[in-house]
């Protein structure tokens, strides 16, 4: 897994249950400001049944 994906998944994992973040906020917190579309694409490609915290 590349560094970008590891960073965004780490940030998503830290989002408390019941809270939300935009793709832009996740990108910025991951150290990749301006990469909101990349975050969306990465999350759109998660395998079915993924248990990543924050994604339901």
Secondary structure by P-SEA (a helix, b strand, c coil): ccaaaaaaaaaaaaccccccccaaaaaaaaccccaaaaaaaaaaaccccccccccc
